[in-house]
């Protein structure tokens, strides 16, 4: 089971600039508001993501409330990604705790 990190730990990873944030919510939600620089990942682009992304790239996976991201994190770890964590509380908690780190339309 992939590790979970707090939004506070997530901000540190975001500010480091070397971690890819992966959004597993629906495309409309991602378009409306997201963690800056995050990549939307779903069934449509999963194969391309797996083919193009360096397995050494640290990943933080997030969803709405931190539940679906846990399963997605586990899946990505099974695909050979070395550093995958799930964002505890998901985007909804992140948006409340760190509104300065939210991109929106």
Order of alpha helices (4+ residues) and beta strands (2+ residues): beta-alpha-beta-alpha-beta-beta-alpha-beta-alpha-beta-alpha-beta
